[in-house]
């Protein structure tokens, strides 16, 4: 990667680290702590690295026993700074060589790495091209000493770059590839792979081994830097004869001069942490509540409170009031008698709100359609002879619970498991007390129906006046005919009473029928408005108690998903 692009990558790292920090803070109450521990360690490592010298680049030589990494370390240092011997393992403690170039701050890095003071050295001769390099010789990663292997693993997490030193005999070692190179494939930009001891290979065997090494690295998923592309550098050399050491020195010099190794290493750390968190944040498709799911939830709650039956009852009430207002005195008298009988029969069935009663087969609007007072199909009316209270609520509660489960399932669909669980829990918490709240809504609706329409249309008054006039004509006509029969009036004038009597007798019912026809449209609109109000009030309860908490969880998830997108570099 060119130097400018690498510096740009480093500048983009800090926003990713900040997004990762915010992501962890927002997720503490939703995700298990163990899931976030790895990301937390990355942040701690980044904070600590940025507090230390940015003028130095820490590069570690790592390899198996007998790979010759200590010999290579000495060749680069220009003096025998690291012990080389036939005894294995040779390197038990890390050794450091610092090309300070007059730059302070290397001591803090060495303390962080745990390099003993007596194992810290300076190069035998000045090498300005390596100024700022802190080179480490690590213990053997395949050492028989467990402490050595643990030390290698610890330091590999702290260094800025690694030079893996392999030899012709162990370059295909399964431990090297399976335990280190393959898991660290994302760190290709801060990785060098050096085939040492090529002086032991005859003819073109060295080229063949290098080609095979490249093949294995490709299978490990380790990108190789070729033709100017970012990736791991693969070199062949001999620390014993010095063949290729100058090329490695030049590559390290250019690498250190860019001063971007620490940022690139931390970028790879953040990439790895983000990939491990993917299942906790990446959704399976679009998430959120669709308008259809919201409408279905509202419909279920409307069913629970009997909104449709209430609207029909309101329509019948409006027609009943219109009939009373526009009917003849005789019809009004009959209606009052019928109401008194109905109240006597239904006295024990009123007063308790029964959500869902309108939708039962024996009660509600369907069973009460024949009466004008009792059994009108509104919540609270007597249904099928059953007692009030608990039975009605038990009927509606399954509808409410099913509605909550359905909308929670829709909202949680596609979400990662922790967030889907949080959405369902929010819905369940919100549903506590929802049946009782809907019970109160139904009671309020019933109370409103008891008082009838808020205002009387003017044509009711006109019709009532005409009915009064027709009643007077009927009475006068009848009295006139009675008077003619009894002799009070001239018998020859009895026909004069027939016309008003007929007009009053026939006109009253006719006007009542005509008013009933005219009243159907306003009554229907009145019933629809009552249904709409009850449906809206029930939906408001559902939104406040269930949909809003669910929406809050979805909003929280979208926020953390946005933070995750930044942290992952998407």
KAUR-V708135 format. One record per residue. N is the residue number from 1. RES is the residue in three letters. SS is DSSP state (A for helix, B for strand, O for the rest). NEAR is the number of other C-alpha atoms within 10 Angstrom. Layout:
# KAUR-V708135
n:N res:RES ss:SS near:NEAR
n:N res:RES ss:SS near:NEAR
This chain:
# KAUR-V708135
n:1 res:UNK ss:O near:13
n:2 res:UNK ss:O near:10
n:3 res:UNK ss:A near:14
n:4 res:UNK ss:A near:11
n:5 res:UNK ss:A near:10
n:6 res:UNK ss:A near:19
n:7 res:UNK ss:A near:18
n:8 res:UNK ss:A near:11
n:9 res:UNK ss:A near:15
n:10 res:UNK ss:A near:19
n:11 res:UNK ss:A near:13
n:12 res:UNK ss:O near:15
n:13 res:UNK ss:A near:21
n:14 res:UNK ss:A near:16
n:15 res:UNK ss:A near:14
n:16 res:UNK ss:A near:21
n:17 res:UNK ss:A near:22
n:18 res:UNK ss:A near:15
n:19 res:UNK ss:A near:21
n:20 res:UNK ss:A near:26
n:21 res:UNK ss:A near:18
n:22 res:UNK ss:A near:16
n:23 res:UNK ss:A near:23
n:24 res:UNK ss:A near:22
n:25 res:UNK ss:A near:12
n:26 res:UNK ss:A near:16
n:27 res:UNK ss:A near:19
n:28 res:UNK ss:O near:12
n:29 res:UNK ss:O near:10
n:30 res:UNK ss:O near:14
n:31 res:UNK ss:O near:16
n:32 res:UNK ss:O near:11
n:33 res:UNK ss:A near:13
n:34 res:UNK ss:A near:9
n:35 res:UNK ss:A near:15
n:36 res:UNK ss:A near:19
n:37 res:UNK ss:A near:13
n:38 res:UNK ss:A near:18
n:39 res:UNK ss:A near:23
n:40 res:UNK ss:A near:17
n:41 res:UNK ss:A near:13
n:42 res:UNK ss:A near:21
n:43 res:UNK ss:A near:19
n:44 res:UNK ss:A near:11
n:45 res:UNK ss:A near:16
n:46 res:UNK ss:A near:21
n:47 res:UNK ss:A near:12
n:48 res:UNK ss:A near:13
n:49 res:UNK ss:A near:20
n:50 res:UNK ss:A near:11
n:51 res:UNK ss:A near:11
n:52 res:UNK ss:O near:15
n:53 res:UNK ss:O near:16
n:54 res:UNK ss:O near:19
n:55 res:UNK ss:O near:18
n:56 res:UNK ss:O near:27
n:57 res:UNK ss:B near:29
n:58 res:UNK ss:B near:23
n:59 res:UNK ss:B near:25
n:60 res:UNK ss:B near:28
n:61 res:UNK ss:B near:26
n:62 res:UNK ss:B near:24
n:63 res:UNK ss:B near:29
n:64 res:UNK ss:O near:23
n:65 res:UNK ss:O near:21
n:66 res:UNK ss:O near:21
n:67 res:UNK ss:O near:23
n:68 res:UNK ss:O near:22
n:69 res:UNK ss:A near:30
n:70 res:UNK ss:A near:29
n:71 res:UNK ss:A near:23
n:72 res:UNK ss:A near:25
n:73 res:UNK ss:A near:25
n:74 res:UNK ss:A near:21
n:75 res:UNK ss:A near:20
n:76 res:UNK ss:A near:23
n:77 res:UNK ss:A near:23
n:78 res:UNK ss:O near:15
n:79 res:UNK ss:O near:14
n:80 res:UNK ss:O near:16
n:81 res:UNK ss:O near:23
n:82 res:UNK ss:O near:25
n:83 res:UNK ss:O near:14
n:84 res:UNK ss:O near:17
n:85 res:UNK ss:O near:12
n:86 res:UNK ss:O near:7
n:87 res:UNK ss:O near:9
n:88 res:UNK ss:O near:13
n:89 res:UNK ss:O near:19
n:90 res:UNK ss:O near:17
n:91 res:UNK ss:O near:21
n:92 res:UNK ss:O near:18
n:93 res:UNK ss:O near:19
n:94 res:UNK ss:O near:23
n:95 res:UNK ss:B near:25
n:96 res:UNK ss:B near:29
n:97 res:UNK ss:B near:22
n:98 res:UNK ss:B near:23
n:99 res:UNK ss:B near:25
n:100 res:UNK ss:O near:21
n:101 res:UNK ss:O near:16
n:102 res:UNK ss:O near:8
n:103 res:UNK ss:O near:13
n:104 res:UNK ss:O near:13
n:105 res:UNK ss:O near:15
n:106 res:UNK ss:A near:22
n:107 res:UNK ss:A near:15
n:108 res:UNK ss:A near:14
n:109 res:UNK ss:A near:22
n:110 res:UNK ss:A near:18
n:111 res:UNK ss:A near:11
n:112 res:UNK ss:A near:15
n:113 res:UNK ss:A near:20
n:114 res:UNK ss:O near:14
n:115 res:UNK ss:O near:19
n:116 res:UNK ss:O near:13
n:117 res:UNK ss:A near:12
n:118 res:UNK ss:A near:8
n:119 res:UNK ss:A near:14
n:120 res:UNK ss:B near:18
n:121 res:UNK ss:B near:17
n:122 res:UNK ss:B near:17
n:123 res:UNK ss:O near:18
n:124 res:UNK ss:O near:14
n:125 res:UNK ss:O near:10
n:126 res:UNK ss:O near:14
n:127 res:UNK ss:O near:16
n:128 res:UNK ss:A near:11
n:129 res:UNK ss:A near:17
n:130 res:UNK ss:A near:24
n:131 res:UNK ss:O near:20
n:132 res:UNK ss:O near:26
n:133 res:UNK ss:B near:24
n:134 res:UNK ss:B near:25
n:135 res:UNK ss:B near:27
n:136 res:UNK ss:B near:28
n:137 res:UNK ss:B near:27
n:138 res:UNK ss:O near:29
n:139 res:UNK ss:O near:28
n:140 res:UNK ss:O near:28
n:141 res:UNK ss:O near:23
n:142 res:UNK ss:O near:16
n:143 res:UNK ss:O near:20
n:144 res:UNK ss:O near:12
n:145 res:UNK ss:O near:13
n:146 res:UNK ss:A near:11
n:147 res:UNK ss:A near:13
n:148 res:UNK ss:A near:21
n:149 res:UNK ss:A near:17
n:150 res:UNK ss:A near:14
n:151 res:UNK ss:A near:19
n:152 res:UNK ss:A near:22
n:153 res:UNK ss:A near:14
n:154 res:UNK ss:A near:13
n:155 res:UNK ss:A near:18
n:156 res:UNK ss:A near:19
n:157 res:UNK ss:O near:15
n:158 res:UNK ss:O near:21
n:159 res:UNK ss:O near:23
n:160 res:UNK ss:O near:24
n:161 res:UNK ss:B near:25
n:162 res:UNK ss:B near:23
n:163 res:UNK ss:B near:24
n:164 res:UNK ss:B near:23
n:165 res:UNK ss:B near:25
n:166 res:UNK ss:B near:26
n:167 res:UNK ss:B near:24
n:168 res:UNK ss:O near:18
n:169 res:UNK ss:O near:11
n:170 res:UNK ss:O near:17
n:171 res:UNK ss:O near:24
n:172 res:UNK ss:O near:16
n:173 res:UNK ss:O near:11
n:174 res:UNK ss:A near:11
n:175 res:UNK ss:A near:13
n:176 res:UNK ss:A near:18
n:177 res:UNK ss:A near:18
n:178 res:UNK ss:A near:12
n:179 res:UNK ss:A near:11
n:180 res:UNK ss:A near:16
n:181 res:UNK ss:A near:22
n:182 res:UNK ss:O near:18
n:183 res:UNK ss:O near:14
n:184 res:UNK ss:O near:18
n:185 res:UNK ss:A near:21
n:186 res:UNK ss:A near:20
n:187 res:UNK ss:A near:25
n:188 res:UNK ss:A near:24
n:189 res:UNK ss:A near:24
n:190 res:UNK ss:A near:24
n:191 res:UNK ss:B near:28
n:192 res:UNK ss:B near:25
n:193 res:UNK ss:B near:25
n:194 res:UNK ss:B near:27
n:195 res:UNK ss:B near:24
n:196 res:UNK ss:B near:28
n:197 res:UNK ss:O near:24
n:198 res:UNK ss:A near:22
n:199 res:UNK ss:A near:16
n:200 res:UNK ss:A near:12
n:201 res:UNK ss:O near:13
n:202 res:UNK ss:O near:8
n:203 res:UNK ss:O near:9
n:204 res:UNK ss:O near:8
n:205 res:UNK ss:A near:13
n:206 res:UNK ss:A near:20
n:207 res:UNK ss:A near:13
n:208 res:UNK ss:A near:12
n:209 res:UNK ss:A near:20
n:210 res:UNK ss:A near:19
n:211 res:UNK ss:A near:13
n:212 res:UNK ss:A near:14
n:213 res:UNK ss:A near:20
n:214 res:UNK ss:A near:17
n:215 res:UNK ss:A near:12
n:216 res:UNK ss:A near:17
n:217 res:UNK ss:A near:21
n:218 res:UNK ss:A near:14
n:219 res:UNK ss:A near:12
n:220 res:UNK ss:O near:17
n:221 res:UNK ss:O near:15
n:222 res:UNK ss:O near:23
n:223 res:UNK ss:O near:21
n:224 res:UNK ss:B near:20
n:225 res:UNK ss:O near:17
n:226 res:UNK ss:O near:11
n:227 res:UNK ss:O near:7
n:228 res:UNK ss:O near:8
n:229 res:UNK ss:O near:12
n:230 res:UNK ss:O near:16
n:231 res:UNK ss:O near:20
n:232 res:UNK ss:B near:22
n:233 res:UNK ss:B near:19
n:234 res:UNK ss:B near:21
n:235 res:UNK ss:B near:17
n:236 res:UNK ss:B near:24
n:237 res:UNK ss:O near:22
n:238 res:UNK ss:O near:21
n:239 res:UNK ss:O near:22
n:240 res:UNK ss:O near:16
n:241 res:UNK ss:O near:12
n:242 res:UNK ss:O near:14
n:243 res:UNK ss:O near:16
n:244 res:UNK ss:O near:16
n:245 res:UNK ss:A near:20
n:246 res:UNK ss:A near:13
n:247 res:UNK ss:A near:13
n:248 res:UNK ss:A near:20
n:249 res:UNK ss:A near:16
n:250 res:UNK ss:A near:13
n:251 res:UNK ss:A near:17
n:252 res:UNK ss:A near:18
n:253 res:UNK ss:A near:18
n:254 res:UNK ss:A near:14
n:255 res:UNK ss:A near:18
n:256 res:UNK ss:A near:22
n:257 res:UNK ss:A near:19
n:258 res:UNK ss:O near:14
n:259 res:UNK ss:O near:20
n:260 res:UNK ss:O near:24
n:261 res:UNK ss:A near:26
n:262 res:UNK ss:A near:22
n:263 res:UNK ss:A near:24
n:264 res:UNK ss:A near:22
n:265 res:UNK ss:A near:24
n:266 res:UNK ss:A near:24
n:267 res:UNK ss:A near:26
n:268 res:UNK ss:A near:20
n:269 res:UNK ss:A near:23
n:270 res:UNK ss:A near:24
n:271 res:UNK ss:A near:18
n:272 res:UNK ss:A near:21
n:273 res:UNK ss:A near:22
n:274 res:UNK ss:A near:22
n:275 res:UNK ss:A near:13
n:276 res:UNK ss:A near:14
n:277 res:UNK ss:O near:17
n:278 res:UNK ss:A near:16
n:279 res:UNK ss:A near:14
n:280 res:UNK ss:A near:21
n:281 res:UNK ss:A near:23
n:282 res:UNK ss:O near:15
n:283 res:UNK ss:O near:18
n:284 res:UNK ss:O near:11
n:285 res:UNK ss:O near:8
n:286 res:UNK ss:O near:9
n:287 res:UNK ss:O near:16
n:288 res:UNK ss:O near:19
n:289 res:UNK ss:O near:19
n:290 res:UNK ss:O near:11
n:291 res:UNK ss:A near:9
n:292 res:UNK ss:A near:9
n:293 res:UNK ss:A near:18
n:294 res:UNK ss:A near:18
n:295 res:UNK ss:A near:13
n:296 res:UNK ss:A near:14
n:297 res:UNK ss:A near:25
n:298 res:UNK ss:A near:22
n:299 res:UNK ss:A near:16
n:300 res:UNK ss:A near:22
n:301 res:UNK ss:A near:31
n:302 res:UNK ss:A near:25
n:303 res:UNK ss:A near:22
n:304 res:UNK ss:A near:30
n:305 res:UNK ss:A near:35
n:306 res:UNK ss:O near:28
n:307 res:UNK ss:A near:31
n:308 res:UNK ss:A near:23
n:309 res:UNK ss:A near:25
n:310 res:UNK ss:A near:29
n:311 res:UNK ss:A near:29
n:312 res:UNK ss:A near:24
n:313 res:UNK ss:A near:29
n:314 res:UNK ss:A near:31
n:315 res:UNK ss:A near:26
n:316 res:UNK ss:A near:23
n:317 res:UNK ss:A near:23
n:318 res:UNK ss:A near:24
n:319 res:UNK ss:A near:23
n:320 res:UNK ss:A near:20
n:321 res:UNK ss:A near:19
n:322 res:UNK ss:A near:25
n:323 res:UNK ss:A near:21
n:324 res:UNK ss:A near:20
n:325 res:UNK ss:A near:23
n:326 res:UNK ss:A near:30
n:327 res:UNK ss:O near:28
n:328 res:UNK ss:O near:25
n:329 res:UNK ss:A near:16
n:330 res:UNK ss:A near:11
n:331 res:UNK ss:A near:16
n:332 res:UNK ss:A near:15
n:333 res:UNK ss:A near:12
n:334 res:UNK ss:A near:11
n:335 res:UNK ss:A near:18
n:336 res:UNK ss:A near:13
n:337 res:UNK ss:A near:11
n:338 res:UNK ss:A near:15
n:339 res:UNK ss:A near:15
n:340 res:UNK ss:A near:11
n:341 res:UNK ss:A near:13
n:342 res:UNK ss:A near:16
n:343 res:UNK ss:A near:14
n:344 res:UNK ss:A near:11
n:345 res:UNK ss:A near:12
n:346 res:UNK ss:A near:16
n:347 res:UNK ss:A near:12
n:348 res:UNK ss:A near:14
n:349 res:UNK ss:A near:19
n:350 res:UNK ss:O near:18
n:351 res:UNK ss:O near:16
n:352 res:UNK ss:O near:18
n:353 res:UNK ss:O near:27
n:354 res:UNK ss:O near:33
n:355 res:UNK ss:O near:32
n:356 res:UNK ss:O near:33
n:357 res:UNK ss:A near:33
n:358 res:UNK ss:A near:34
n:359 res:UNK ss:A near:23
n:360 res:UNK ss:O near:18
n:361 res:UNK ss:O near:12
n:362 res:UNK ss:O near:16
n:363 res:UNK ss:O near:23
n:364 res:UNK ss:A near:28
n:365 res:UNK ss:A near:28
n:366 res:UNK ss:A near:19
n:367 res:UNK ss:A near:18
n:368 res:UNK ss:O near:22
n:369 res:UNK ss:O near:17
n:370 res:UNK ss:O near:11
n:371 res:UNK ss:O near:13
n:372 res:UNK ss:O near:18
n:373 res:UNK ss:O near:23
n:374 res:UNK ss:O near:23
n:375 res:UNK ss:O near:27
n:376 res:UNK ss:O near:28
n:377 res:UNK ss:O near:29
n:378 res:UNK ss:O near:35
n:379 res:UNK ss:O near:34
n:380 res:UNK ss:O near:28
n:381 res:UNK ss:O near:29
n:382 res:UNK ss:O near:30
n:383 res:UNK ss:O near:29
n:384 res:UNK ss:O near:15
n:385 res:UNK ss:O near:11
n:386 res:UNK ss:O near:12
n:387 res:UNK ss:O near:16
n:388 res:UNK ss:O near:20
n:389 res:UNK ss:O near:18
n:390 res:UNK ss:A near:12
n:391 res:UNK ss:A near:14
n:392 res:UNK ss:A near:25
n:393 res:UNK ss:A near:21
n:394 res:UNK ss:A near:15
n:395 res:UNK ss:A near:17
n:396 res:UNK ss:A near:26
n:397 res:UNK ss:A near:18
n:398 res:UNK ss:A near:14
n:399 res:UNK ss:A near:19
n:400 res:UNK ss:A near:24
n:401 res:UNK ss:A near:17
n:402 res:UNK ss:A near:13
n:403 res:UNK ss:A near:22
n:404 res:UNK ss:A near:24
n:405 res:UNK ss:A near:17
n:406 res:UNK ss:A near:15
n:407 res:UNK ss:A near:23
n:408 res:UNK ss:A near:25
n:409 res:UNK ss:A near:18
n:410 res:UNK ss:A near:19
n:411 res:UNK ss:A near:25
n:412 res:UNK ss:A near:24
n:413 res:UNK ss:O near:19
n:414 res:UNK ss:O near:17
n:415 res:UNK ss:O near:24
n:416 res:UNK ss:O near:17
n:417 res:UNK ss:A near:16
n:418 res:UNK ss:A near:16
n:419 res:UNK ss:A near:22
n:420 res:UNK ss:A near:21
n:421 res:UNK ss:A near:16
n:422 res:UNK ss:A near:20
n:423 res:UNK ss:A near:27
n:424 res:UNK ss:A near:23
n:425 res:UNK ss:A near:16
n:426 res:UNK ss:A near:21
n:427 res:UNK ss:A near:25
n:428 res:UNK ss:A near:18
n:429 res:UNK ss:A near:14
n:430 res:UNK ss:A near:21
n:431 res:UNK ss:A near:22
n:432 res:UNK ss:O near:13
n:433 res:UNK ss:O near:11
n:434 res:UNK ss:A near:22
n:435 res:UNK ss:A near:24
n:436 res:UNK ss:A near:15
n:437 res:UNK ss:A near:16
n:438 res:UNK ss:A near:30
n:439 res:UNK ss:A near:26
n:440 res:UNK ss:A near:17
n:441 res:UNK ss:A near:21
n:442 res:UNK ss:A near:28
n:443 res:UNK ss:A near:21
n:444 res:UNK ss:A near:14
n:445 res:UNK ss:A near:25
n:446 res:UNK ss:A near:22
n:447 res:UNK ss:A near:15
n:448 res:UNK ss:A near:14
n:449 res:UNK ss:A near:20
n:450 res:UNK ss:A near:11
n:451 res:UNK ss:O near:9
n:452 res:UNK ss:O near:14
n:453 res:UNK ss:O near:16
n:454 res:UNK ss:O near:8
n:455 res:UNK ss:O near:6
n:456 res:UNK ss:O near:13
n:457 res:UNK ss:O near:12
n:458 res:UNK ss:A near:9
n:459 res:UNK ss:A near:13
n:460 res:UNK ss:A near:19
n:461 res:UNK ss:A near:13
n:462 res:UNK ss:A near:13
n:463 res:UNK ss:A near:21
n:464 res:UNK ss:A near:22
n:465 res:UNK ss:A near:14
n:466 res:UNK ss:A near:19
n:467 res:UNK ss:A near:23
n:468 res:UNK ss:A near:18
n:469 res:UNK ss:A near:14
n:470 res:UNK ss:A near:24
n:471 res:UNK ss:A near:22
n:472 res:UNK ss:A near:15
n:473 res:UNK ss:A near:22
n:474 res:UNK ss:A near:24
n:475 res:UNK ss:A near:17
n:476 res:UNK ss:A near:17
n:477 res:UNK ss:A near:24
n:478 res:UNK ss:A near:21
n:479 res:UNK ss:A near:16
n:480 res:UNK ss:A near:24
n:481 res:UNK ss:A near:23
n:482 res:UNK ss:A near:16
n:483 res:UNK ss:A near:17
n:484 res:UNK ss:A near:19
n:485 res:UNK ss:A near:15
n:486 res:UNK ss:A near:11
n:487 res:UNK ss:O near:12
n:488 res:UNK ss:O near:11
n:489 res:UNK ss:O near:15
n:490 res:UNK ss:O near:13
n:491 res:UNK ss:A near:15
n:492 res:UNK ss:A near:10
n:493 res:UNK ss:A near:14
n:494 res:UNK ss:O near:19
n:495 res:UNK ss:O near:13
n:496 res:UNK ss:A near:13
n:497 res:UNK ss:A near:21
n:498 res:UNK ss:A near:18
n:499 res:UNK ss:A near:14
n:500 res:UNK ss:A near:22
n:501 res:UNK ss:A near:23
n:502 res:UNK ss:A near:16
n:503 res:UNK ss:A near:15
n:504 res:UNK ss:A near:26
n:505 res:UNK ss:A near:19
n:506 res:UNK ss:A near:13
n:507 res:UNK ss:A near:20
n:508 res:UNK ss:A near:26
n:509 res:UNK ss:A near:18
n:510 res:UNK ss:A near:14
n:511 res:UNK ss:A near:19
n:512 res:UNK ss:A near:22
n:513 res:UNK ss:A near:15
n:514 res:UNK ss:A near:13
n:515 res:UNK ss:A near:20
n:516 res:UNK ss:A near:18
n:517 res:UNK ss:A near:11
n:518 res:UNK ss:A near:12
n:519 res:UNK ss:A near:20
n:520 res:UNK ss:A near:16
n:521 res:UNK ss:A near:13
n:522 res:UNK ss:A near:14
n:523 res:UNK ss:A near:24
n:524 res:UNK ss:A near:18
n:525 res:UNK ss:A near:15
n:526 res:UNK ss:A near:21
n:527 res:UNK ss:A near:24
n:528 res:UNK ss:A near:19
n:529 res:UNK ss:A near:15
n:530 res:UNK ss:A near:23
n:531 res:UNK ss:A near:24
n:532 res:UNK ss:A near:17
n:533 res:UNK ss:A near:15
n:534 res:UNK ss:A near:26
n:535 res:UNK ss:A near:27
n:536 res:UNK ss:A near:16
n:537 res:UNK ss:A near:20
n:538 res:UNK ss:A near:27
n:539 res:UNK ss:A near:22
n:540 res:UNK ss:A near:16
n:541 res:UNK ss:A near:21
n:542 res:UNK ss:A near:25
n:543 res:UNK ss:A near:18
n:544 res:UNK ss:A near:13
n:545 res:UNK ss:A near:21
n:546 res:UNK ss:A near:25
n:547 res:UNK ss:A near:26
n:548 res:UNK ss:A near:15
n:549 res:UNK ss:A near:20
n:550 res:UNK ss:A near:28
n:551 res:UNK ss:A near:18
n:552 res:UNK ss:A near:13
n:553 res:UNK ss:A near:23
n:554 res:UNK ss:A near:22
n:555 res:UNK ss:A near:13
n:556 res:UNK ss:A near:15
n:557 res:UNK ss:A near:25
n:558 res:UNK ss:A near:16
n:559 res:UNK ss:A near:15
n:560 res:UNK ss:A near:21
n:561 res:UNK ss:A near:18
n:562 res:UNK ss:A near:16
n:563 res:UNK ss:A near:23
n:564 res:UNK ss:A near:25
n:565 res:UNK ss:A near:19
n:566 res:UNK ss:A near:20
n:567 res:UNK ss:A near:25
n:568 res:UNK ss:O near:21
n:569 res:UNK ss:O near:16
n:570 res:UNK ss:O near:7
